[in-house]
C-alpha cells in the first residue's frame, strides 16, 4: 500500500486546509470528492435511524470529540535519579500479585455493540468518506493514525479472527482519513451550531499485490570455536506512514547497524556467531520476529486475545494493544516500579488434569545465547531490563561498569541501571515467549511518548546524534561480551504455555 496523493480542505463556510492523514490500507477515492459533512452523534438505534437516507455520497464525521487539556509538563524528559532508583529496586514481576481484570459491564458491552452497529450503518447508507479523530496528540500532532477499519463482522467475533485491511480477501472498505484533534473538534463545533460544512478531499493510493510477503533482513559475523552458538541484536524496520519512522524505529535500526560496524572496524573475531536481524511486520503484530523464532527455535505461543467487542473505529488502537500489549513501554515500567509495594507471592494456578503438550524445540534452541533489542526512540541507553531473569544482574552490573560515565561530544552519559522489570511491546517478546533470553535496553524517553511515537512528528529532526552514538557503543560492548564469554547467559525457568 502506497499513498500517492492526498489533500483535504474545508471549502464552506470558509476555506482552510485540514491537518489530516489517511489511515493505512484505506482505499482511495475514484475521483476528487467535494461533499457536505454530516456529524453523526447517535447514542442509540432510534437516534441512528434519523440519519437514514442522509449519508449517501456524504462525508461522515465519525470520530470522537476529545477534551484537549492544557499541558504544563515538559515535552521532552530524561530518566531522573528517582526514576532509576525505583526501577533498580523494583520487585520481581513474578512475585507481585496481579490485579484481577474487571470484565466490561453490561452497559459497556451495549455501547460497544452499538458502535459496531453505527459502523455497519455507514456502509449500508453509502457514505463516501469516513473522517475520524486522531486517537492521540494535539497541537498539530496526529498520533496512532494506523490501520483502516474493515467492515465489521459479527460483534462477538474474536479480534484475532477478523480480516485485516491488508488482507487481499478483505471486503470493500469506505475510504478513511483521520483529522488532528484540533481540527476535528473545530468541525464538530461548527456542525453542532448548524453551519453547513463542505470539504474537498483527494485521496489516491496504490495496492501492491504482486508480492504479499514482508522480509526480514539478516546478516552475521561468523564465530570461531563456538560458532554454532548465536548472539543476536536487532530492531524492526517497518514504521507507520504519518511520519518517516525516524524514532520508531530507524534510530533503533541505526544503533544496531552501527554496533555491528564498530565490531567490524575493530576486526573483532567473536567466539560465537553475531547475527543482526532487522525485522518486518513488527507494527502488525511482531510478525517478522515471531516467524523467525518459529522457524529456528520452536513453536511460539499465540498472543493474548483482544477484548471482545472491539469496535471498528478503535481497531487501530486495539491492534496495538492486542499484538503485545504495546502501550508506552518506559512509562509503564517506571510507574509499576514506583507503585510497587512489598512483593507478595503470586497466586499459584490450580493444577489441571492435562496441561498443554510439551513444546518440541529445534536444535538451534540450545545453541542460542541472547537477543538484544532496540525500539524506544532516540534516547540514550541508561541500563537494561532483565525481564524477570535475576541471575543476569551481577553479569550485567560488570558489563555496565565502563559506562557509568561516557562522554560523547559535549554530553556525558550514565548507563548503570539494571531492573528486574519487564519491558513490553517489541520483538524481544518473541524470544521470551519460548524461554529464550530476549532483552530490551532501558532508554531515556526524550520525546518518544509525548511527541514522536506513531505520530506525524516522527522525523529525522527528532533524533539526537549523541544519544544514538552512546547507545551504539553500549550495545556493541554488550554484544561483544556475550559473544566472547566462556558460558552462555543463564535463562530463567520457562513457563510452558499452549502452543499454536
N, C-alpha and C positions, 0 to 999 in steps of 0.2 A: 504494500500500500504506500503510495507516494502522494503527497499534497502538491498539486501542480499550480493551482492559483486559488486565492481566497481574498475576499474583501467583504466587509459588512458596514453599512452606514444607515443612519436614520435620515429619511428624506421628508418626513412630515411628523409633527407640525413645524419643525425647523431642522436644518441639516446639521449632523455632526457624525464623525467617524466613531465606530464602536471598537472597543478593545475586546477581541474575541478570537477563539481558535476552534477549528473543527475537532470533533472527537475522533480518535484514531479508528481507522477502518470504517468511518462513515462513508456512505456512498456520496457521490457528487450530485449536483443539480444538472438536469438535462440542458438548461439554459439559465442565464442570469434571472434571478427571481425578484420581482417587485410586488410586494404584497402587504396587506394590512396585518397588524399584530393583534392576537387575541390572548388575553390573560385568563387562564383557567384556574380558578381558586375554589373549585367544588370540594366539599368535605364529605359528601355522601352521594349516593346514586341519584337521588331526586334532584339535587343541585346539578349534578353532571349532565343529566338529561336536558337541562335548559340550554346546553351548548349544541345539542343535536341539530345537524344541518347547517351549522355556522362555521365549521372548521375546514371545509374542503378548499384546498388551494391556499390556505392561510398559514401564517407563521404563528406557532403556538409558543407562548411563554410558559414553559412547563418546569421551571426550576423552583428554587426556594429563596424567598427574601430573607437575607441574613442580617443580623444586627452587627454592624461594624463598630467595634469598640475602639476608642482612642487608646493608642499604645504608648506607654511611658517607659517600658523596659528597653534596653539597647537591642538593636537588631543583631549585632554580632557579639558572640561571647566565647570565652575560653573557659576550660575547666578550672575552677578555683581550688585552693588548698582544701577547703571544706568539702567540695565535691569529691576530690581524690581520696580524702581520708575516709569518707563514707563508703566509697567503692572498695577501698582496701580492707575495710573492716566489715564488709557485707557478709551475712551468713550464707552458708551453702544453700542454694535454692532447693536442693533435695531435702533439706531438714526444716524448711519453712512450710507450714500448713497453708495450702491454697484456700482462698475463699471460694465457697461453692458458687457456681454461676447461677444467676437468677433467671428462670425461664421467662419469656415475654408474657405479659398479661394478656387477657382476652381482648382488652381494648387495643393494645399494641398490635396484636395479630390482626384484628379487624382493620386497623389503619393500614397495615402492610398489604392486606388483601385488597383494600380499596385503591391503594397506589398502583397495584397490578392492574386493576380494572381501568384506571384512568389511562395508563399507557396503552392498553388494548383499545380503548375508546378512540385515541388519536389515530390509530391505524384504521379502525373501522370508518372513521369520519373523513379520511383522506387528507390529513394535514400535510402541507408541503414541506415544512421545516420545523424541527423541534429545537427550541432555544432553552438551554439550561443555564444555571448559575455555576460559577466555579466552586468546587467543593471546598476550596481553601483560598486564602490570600485576600489582600485588599491593597489599596493604594496603587492600583495598576498592575498588581501581580495576579496571575491566574495560576492556581496550584491544584494538582491532581486532576487535570483535564486528560482523562485517559481513554479507555475503550468506549466505543459507541455501544448503545443498548440494542440488543436484538429483541424483536417482537416477543413478549414474554410468553413462556409456556404455562402449563397449569401451575397454580400458586404453590402447591406442595412439592413440585419437582426439586430435588436437591440441587444446590447451586452447581456442584461439580458434574452434574449430568445435563446441564443446559448447553446449548450450542453457543460457541464463542463467535464474536463478529468476524474473526479472521478465518473461520471455517468455511470452505467452499460450499458446504451444504447449508449455510446459514440462510434463513428466509430473507426475503427482500426487506430492507430497512428504510425508514424515513431518514433523510439527511439530518445530521445533528451537529450543532455547534454549542459552545459554552461562552458566556459573557463574563467579564470581570464582575465581581460582586457590586462594585460601584455603579457600573453601567446597568446591570440587571435591576438593581434596586431603583435606579432612576426611571427606567422604562416602566416598571411596575407602578411607581407612584403616578406617572403620567396617565397610565391606563385607568388606575383607580379613580382619578379625578375626572374621568370621562373624555380625555383627549383622544383624538384619532392618531394612532402612531403607525407609520409605514416604513418599511425597510427595503433597501436594495441589497441583495446578497448574491455573490458569485462564488461558487464552490466547485472546483474541478479537481478530480483525483484520478489516480490510476492504480488498478489492482494488478499485481504480478503473480500470475498463476502458473507460469512455466516451471518453476521450482518452488515448492512449498516448504522445503526444508530450511532450517537455520543451522548454522555450523559453528562448532567450537574451533578456536584457533589454539593449537598445541605446539610447543617447542620444548627442547630439553638440552641440558648439558649432560653428556653421558658420565656415569660414575666409574669408579675404579674397582677396588676389591669388594665393595658392597653394591655394585651396580644394579643388582636385582631389586634393591630396596629404593624407595622413592620418597623424595621430599617435594611437595608441590606448593606453589603460590599462584594467586590469580585474582581476578575480578571480572565483572561482567561488562561486555562490550555494548550491549543494547541500551537504548535510552528512549525516553518519551520525546514526542515531536514538538512540544511547545517551546523548547529551548534547544541547545546543542548538546546537552548531556555533559557539560564540562565537569561538574562536580559529581554527577551521578550518571556514568561512572568513569569518564575519561581520566579524571585525576587518579582514581584508584588503578586503572589500567596502566597509566603512565608511570606510576610509582613502581608497580611490579615489573614493568619492562625495564625501567631504569635500574632496579635492583639486579636484574639479570645482566644488564650491560656492565654494571660495576664489577660483578664477579668475573665476567669475561675479560674486562680490561685488566683485572688483576691476575689473569691467567690461572684462576683457581682450578685445581684438579680435585674435584669432590670425590669422596669415597662413595657416597650414594648418588644416584641419578637425581638431578634437579630438573623439575618439569614445571613449566609455566602454562597455565590454562586461562584463556580469555573466553568467557562463557557467552553463549547466546541464550535468548529466551528467559533471562532472569526475571524481567518485569512481567512476564506472563505466567510465572509460577516456578522459577528455578529450573526451567526445562532443560537447559544445556548441562548443568552440573548434575541434575538427577539422572539424566540419560547416561552421562559418563560414569557415575558411581555404579549404576545398574549394570553397565556393560563390563566394567573392570573389576568390581569388588563383590557385588551381590545385590539381592532384591532390596528395593527402597520402600519403606512403609509409605502408604498414601498420606497426604497432608490431612489435618483435621477438617471435618466438614464445616462449611459456612453456615451461618444461621438460616433456618428455614424461613422462606418468605422474603428473601432479599428482593427489593424492588428493582425494576429495570432502570429507573433514573439514578439509583445508587449503585449500579452494577460495577462501575469502575472502582469505587472505593471498597466495595465488598471483595472484589478480586484481589486487591492488595492485601487486605486482612486475611483472606482465605488462603492465599498461597503459602504464607509462612508466619502470619502474624506480623506482617511488616508495618508496624506502627513505628513512630520515631524511635530509633534504636538507642541512642545515647540517653535521651531523656528518661525513657522507661527504666533503664538500668540504674540511673542515678537516683530516680525517685524511689525505686524499690529499695535501694541501699539505704537511703535516708530515712525511709519509713519503717524499715525492718526493726523489729524488737528482738527479744530473746528468742533464739531458734527453738522451735518445738518439733517434736517428731512428726513427720508427715504421716497421715493415716495410711495404714497398710491395707491394700485392697484384699478383699476376701478371695481365697483361692478358688479357682474354677476347676471343674472336673477335667476339662480338656483344654489346655492352653493352646495358643497358636502354634502351628508347626515350626520346628526349629529351622531357621534360615540356612540355606546352603550357600556358603561363601565361596568365592573363586580363589584360585591360587595367589593372585595378587594381593588379596586381603591381608595376609600375614606379612607380606613384604612392605606394606605401606607404613610410612612413619608419621607424616603430619601434612596438613594443608593450611597455609596462611592466606587470609582473605583481606581485601581492602575495598570498602564500599561505604564510606561515610563522609564523603566530601573532600574538601581541600585541607582539612585540619591536620595539624601535626600529630604525630603519634605521642601519646602520653603514657602508654602502657599496653596491657593486653588482658583480654577476658579469658578466664580459664574454663568456662563452660562447665563448671562443677567438678573439674579434674584437679583436686588439691595437690596430688603428687607432683604436678608441674611447677608449683610455686617456687621451691628452692632452686630449681634448674633455671627458671626464667629470671629469678632475682639476680643470679650471677650473670646471665646474658644481658640484662639491662644495666648492669653496673657502669659500663663505659658511657652510657647515655644520660647519666644524671645531670650532666652539663655539656651540651653540644652547641657550639657556635656555628651558625650558617648565615653568611652575610653579616648583617648588623644585628641579627636576632640570636638570642640564647634560649635553647630549649631544654626541658627536663622531661625525660621519659623514664619513670620508675615505678608506676603504679601497677599492681597485679591484683585483679579482683576475681573472686570465685564466681561472680555473677555471670549470667547468661546474656550475651548479645542476641539480637534477633534480626531476621529479615534479609538474609543474603545467602550466598552459595555455600558457605561453610556448613550450613544446616544439612545439606545433602549428605555430607560426610558424617556428621554427628548422628544422623538418622540410623546408621547401621553400626555405630560403635567406633568409628574411626575418629582420630583427632582432627577436627576442623575448627580453626581458631580465628577470631577476629581481633584486630588491633583496636585499642581504645584511642579515639581521636578527639581533638578539640572540635566542638560543633561549628565554630565560626559563624557562618550564616546559613548553615545547611538546612536546619528545620525551619528557620524563620524566613528564609528568602529563596533558596535555590532548589530544594528537594522537589523534584517533579513539577517544576514551575517554568514559566516563560523567561525567568531571570537566571536560569541555569546556563550561563555562557562563560566564555573564557575569562572575561573581566573579573569573575568572582574567585578565580584561582590565585592562591598566594604562593609564588615560586619558592620562597624559603621553606614554607611548610611542607610542600611535597618533596623537596630535596631532602629535608630531615627525615621524612617518612621513608624515602628510598634507602637511605643509609641504614636506618634501624632494620628495615626488612631484609636488606642484603646480609646484614650481620646474623640475624636470626636464621635465615635460610642456610648460610654457611655453617653455623654451629650445628644445626640439625643434620646437615649433610656429612659432617665430619666426626660426630660423636661416636664413641665405641658402642653405645647401646641406643636402640630406638627409644623415643619418648614413651613414658607409660601411658596406658589408656585407662579410662575409667570403666567400671563394670558396664557391660552392655545390657540394657533393659530390653528384653525381647518384646516386640510388638507385632501385630498381624502384618503379613507381607502382601503386596499386591502381585 
